[in-house]
Amino acid sequence: MQYGLQCVGGTYAEILEWARWAEAHGLSGFAIPDHYIRGVRPEVGAVALDALAVMSGLARDTDSIELVLLVSPITWRHPAVLAKTYATIDDMSGGRFTFGVGTGWLEKEHELFGIPFPDARTRFEMLEEVLQYLRSAFSEPPQSFHGEHYAFEAFDMNPRPDLKLLVGGTGAVRTPTLAGRYCNEFNSSFALDEEYRAKVRIARDAAAEAGRDPDALLISSSGVLIAGDTDAEYRVRLERSAEMVGSSTDQLEEGLQRRNSPRGTWTEVGEILSGFERAGMQRFWIQAFGDDPDDLTHAMERLGA
């Protein structure tokens, strides 16, 4: 299994430090989310930067690691902006950038910034049109696309590198279908084994139906890794994590159990990840949230990575 690191926020200097750590430790990729606030409740002093601007900096300040946007809500920007920004960051990084998109879910940040937040059905329509728009613009030759929300007139956009797309989300059917139809990577939320396996099957079937190689679709998941060498150590880390997110320990653990997220002793975490690997997961994005490099170094040793 591949391991990547997702840094959930911080100043550019902090994010760059994590990116260089991931690169130095041989991880398969480094990812950041695209949020204009940190957390469901914006906290005073919590730094939230524009993810695409950060990616431009990482493109120049790292050397070899894959850079992944995990993910950007399609409510933020017109797909023309996404197309040109993707081509720019791809050029700056030497082809190391993967662009992740989703419907968006955090309504609060839309309210705070005055950005429209359509209903879920409309956002899924917009997501598919964004994917169609980008595939049309970067195809060889370019193709015109006319949808309800967006339109692209075919022309030889320059530069026009290979397009690497990721779709991520919690949807059980529409999300994996769009990922299989258009993308290079499907980032699926953790779920019970059969539910997760069903999502993977839907994504690969959609790829085959679209005339794409279903085995070429990379399946990934992401999450905070809460674990310890002993159950007592796990409990200490669980309490610390609950305090950081403003939750009770019981509420946090209940949520982890409901999603079947990796948790517990390292032996238990290994068993959970092995189960997801058997269900189709190929890359696990470890979310850095209040960790330090020594914690993650220890984690990678325990995971055998």
C-alpha positions in Angstrom: 0.0 0.0 0.0 1.1 3.5 -0.7 1.2 6.2 2.0 0.7 9.9 1.5 0.6 12.8 3.9 -2.2 15.4 3.9 -1.5 18.6 5.9 -4.8 20.1 6.9 -3.6 23.7 7.4 -1.1 26.2 8.8 1.2 28.9 7.6 3.1 28.3 4.3 6.3 27.7 6.3 4.5 25.0 8.3 3.0 23.4 5.3 6.3 23.4 3.4 8.0 21.8 6.4 5.5 18.9 6.2 5.9 18.6 2.5 9.7 18.3 2.7 9.3 15.8 5.5 7.0 13.7 3.3 9.4 14.0 0.4 12.5 13.1 2.6 10.7 10.0 4.0 9.7 8.7 0.6 5.9 9.1 0.8 4.0 8.7 -2.4 2.4 12.2 -2.3 1.7 15.3 -0.3 -1.8 16.8 -0.2 -3.6 19.8 1.2 -7.4 20.5 1.3 -8.9 23.7 -0.1 -10.8 25.5 2.6 -11.1 29.2 3.4 -11.6 28.5 7.1 -10.1 25.8 9.3 -12.7 23.6 11.0 -16.5 23.6 11.0 -16.3 26.6 13.5 -13.9 29.2 12.4 -11.5 29.8 15.3 -9.7 33.1 16.1 -6.1 32.8 14.9 -6.6 29.7 12.8 -4.6 30.2 9.6 -6.4 29.3 6.3 -4.5 30.0 3.1 -5.6 29.7 -0.5 -4.7 26.2 -1.5 -3.8 26.9 -5.1 -1.5 29.7 -4.2 0.1 27.3 -1.7 0.5 24.6 -4.3 2.3 27.1 -6.6 4.8 27.6 -3.8 5.2 23.9 -3.2 5.7 23.3 -6.9 9.0 25.3 -6.6 10.0 24.5 -3.1 9.9 20.6 -3.4 11.7 18.5 -5.9 10.1 15.1 -6.6 7.0 14.3 -4.5 3.5 14.2 -6.1 1.4 17.3 -5.1 -2.3 16.7 -4.7 -5.2 19.0 -4.0 -7.5 17.0 -1.8 -9.9 18.5 -2.7 -11.2 21.8 -4.0 -15.0 22.6 -3.9 -16.3 23.4 -7.4 -18.3 26.3 -5.9 -15.1 28.3 -5.5 -13.9 28.9 -9.0 -15.0 28.8 -12.7 -13.5 25.7 -14.5 -11.7 28.1 -16.9 -9.7 29.3 -13.8 -9.2 25.7 -12.7 -7.9 24.8 -16.2 -5.4 27.6 -16.4 -4.3 27.2 -12.8 -3.8 23.5 -13.2 -1.7 24.0 -16.4 0.4 26.7 -14.5 1.1 24.5 -11.4 1.8 21.5 -13.6 4.4 23.6 -15.5 5.9 24.9 -12.3 6.1 21.5 -10.7 7.4 19.6 -13.7 4.3 17.5 -14.0 3.8 16.6 -10.4 0.4 18.1 -9.7 -2.9 16.2 -9.3 -6.1 18.3 -9.2 -8.8 17.1 -6.8 -12.3 18.4 -6.9 -15.5 17.7 -5.0 -19.0 19.1 -4.5 -18.1 21.0 -1.3 -19.7 20.4 2.0 -18.8 23.1 4.5 -21.7 25.5 4.1 -20.4 27.8 6.9 -17.4 29.0 4.8 -19.7 29.8 1.9 -22.0 31.9 4.2 -19.0 33.8 5.7 -17.6 34.7 2.3 -20.9 35.2 0.6 -20.3 32.4 -1.9 -23.5 30.7 -3.2 -24.0 27.2 -1.9 -26.5 25.4 -4.2 -28.3 22.3 -3.1 -26.6 18.9 -3.3 -28.2 17.9 -6.6 -27.1 21.1 -8.3 -23.6 20.8 -6.9 -23.3 17.3 -8.3 -24.4 18.5 -11.7 -21.8 21.3 -11.5 -19.1 18.8 -10.5 -19.8 16.5 -13.5 -19.8 19.5 -15.8 -16.5 20.8 -14.3 -14.9 17.3 -15.0 -16.3 17.3 -18.5 -15.1 20.8 -19.1 -11.6 20.0 -18.0 -11.4 16.7 -20.0 -12.7 18.6 -23.1 -10.1 21.4 -22.7 -7.2 19.1 -22.2 -8.1 16.4 -24.7 -6.2 15.8 -27.9 -7.5 17.5 -29.9 -9.6 19.8 -27.6 -13.3 19.4 -27.8 -16.2 21.8 -27.3 -18.4 21.3 -24.3 -21.8 22.9 -23.6 -23.5 22.2 -20.3 -26.2 23.9 -18.3 -23.7 25.6 -16.0 -20.5 25.9 -18.1 -19.3 26.0 -21.7 -16.0 25.6 -23.5 -15.2 26.3 -27.1 -12.6 24.0 -28.5 -9.2 25.7 -29.2 -5.6 24.8 -28.7 -5.1 26.0 -25.2 -1.4 26.4 -24.4 0.0 24.8 -22.3 -2.1 21.7 -22.4 -0.3 19.0 -20.3 -1.6 15.6 -19.3 -4.5 16.1 -17.0 -4.5 14.3 -13.7 -7.8 14.4 -11.8 -9.1 13.2 -8.5 -12.6 13.1 -7.1 -13.2 12.6 -3.4 -16.3 12.5 -1.2 -18.7 10.5 0.9 -21.2 9.7 -1.8 -22.1 6.0 -2.2 -23.0 6.1 -6.0 -22.6 9.4 -7.8 -19.1 10.2 -6.4 -17.5 6.8 -7.3 -19.3 6.9 -10.7 -17.8 10.3 -11.6 -14.4 9.3 -10.3 -14.4 6.2 -12.5 -15.7 8.0 -15.5 -13.3 10.9 -15.5 -10.5 10.6 -12.9 -7.1 9.1 -12.2 -7.8 8.7 -8.4 -10.9 8.1 -6.3 -10.6 9.2 -2.7 -13.3 7.4 -0.8 -14.2 8.1 2.8 -13.8 5.2 5.2 -16.8 3.0 5.6 -17.8 -0.5 6.7 -16.1 -3.1 4.6 -19.0 -4.1 2.3 -20.0 -0.4 1.7 -16.4 0.5 0.9 -16.0 -2.5 -1.5 -19.2 -1.5 -3.2 -17.9 2.0 -3.9 -14.7 0.6 -5.4 -16.7 -1.7 -7.6 -19.0 1.1 -8.8 -15.9 3.3 -9.6 -14.1 0.6 -11.6 -17.3 -0.4 -13.4 -17.9 3.2 -14.4 -14.3 3.4 -15.7 -14.8 0.3 -17.9 -18.1 1.6 -19.2 -16.4 4.9 -20.2 -13.8 2.9 -22.2 -11.1 3.6 -19.6 -8.8 1.0 -17.9 -10.5 0.3 -14.6 -7.3 -1.0 -13.1 -5.6 2.3 -13.7 -7.9 4.1 -11.3 -6.1 4.6 -8.0 -8.3 4.1 -4.9 -7.4 6.0 -1.8 -8.8 7.1 1.6 -7.7 9.8 4.1 -8.0 10.2 7.8 -6.4 11.2 11.1 -4.4 8.4 12.5 -5.1 8.0 16.2 -3.1 5.1 17.6 -0.7 4.0 20.3 1.7 1.2 21.2 -0.8 0.2 24.0 -4.5 0.8 24.6 -3.6 3.3 27.3 -1.4 5.3 24.9 -4.2 5.2 22.3 -6.6 6.6 24.9 -4.2 9.5 25.7 -4.0 10.4 22.0 -7.7 10.1 21.6 -8.3 12.5 24.4 -5.8 14.9 23.0 -7.4 14.7 19.5 -10.9 15.2 21.0 -9.7 18.3 22.8 -8.2 19.8 19.6 -11.4 19.4 17.6 -13.7 20.5 20.4 -15.4 17.1 20.9 -15.8 14.7 23.8 -13.7 11.5 23.7 -16.8 9.4 23.4 -18.2 11.4 20.5 -14.9 11.2 18.6 -14.5 7.5 19.2 -18.1 6.9 18.1 -17.5 8.8 14.9 -14.3 6.8 14.2 -16.1 3.5 14.8 -19.0 4.5 12.6 -16.7 5.2 9.7 -14.4 2.3 10.6 -11.5 4.6 10.7 -8.0 3.2 11.7 -7.8 3.6 15.4 -6.6 1.7 18.5 -3.3 0.0 19.1 -0.9 -0.3 16.1 -1.9 -3.9 15.7 -5.5 -3.0 15.5 -4.7 -0.2 13.0 -2.8 -2.6 10.9 -5.7 -5.0 10.8 -8.2 -2.2 9.8 -5.9 -1.0 7.0 -5.4 -4.5 5.8 -9.1 -4.9 5.6 -9.4 -1.8 3.5 -6.5 -2.9 1.3 -8.4 -6.2 0.6 -11.5 -4.1 -0.2 -9.5 -2.1 -2.8 -7.7 0.7 -1.1 -4.3 1.4 -2.6 -3.2 4.6 -1.0 -3.8 5.9 2.6 -3.5 9.7 3.1 -2.5 10.3 6.7 -3.8 13.6 7.8 -1.4 15.7 9.9 -3.5 17.4 12.6 -1.6 18.5 15.7 1.2 16.0 15.1 4.9 16.5 15.1 7.5 14.9 12.9 8.5 12.5 15.6 4.9 11.2 15.9 4.7 10.6 12.2 8.1 9.0 12.0 7.0 6.6 14.7 3.7 6.0 12.8 5.5 5.2 9.6 7.8 2.7 11.5 4.8 1.0 13.0 3.0 0.8 9.7 6.1 -0.7 8.1 6.3 2.0 5.5 
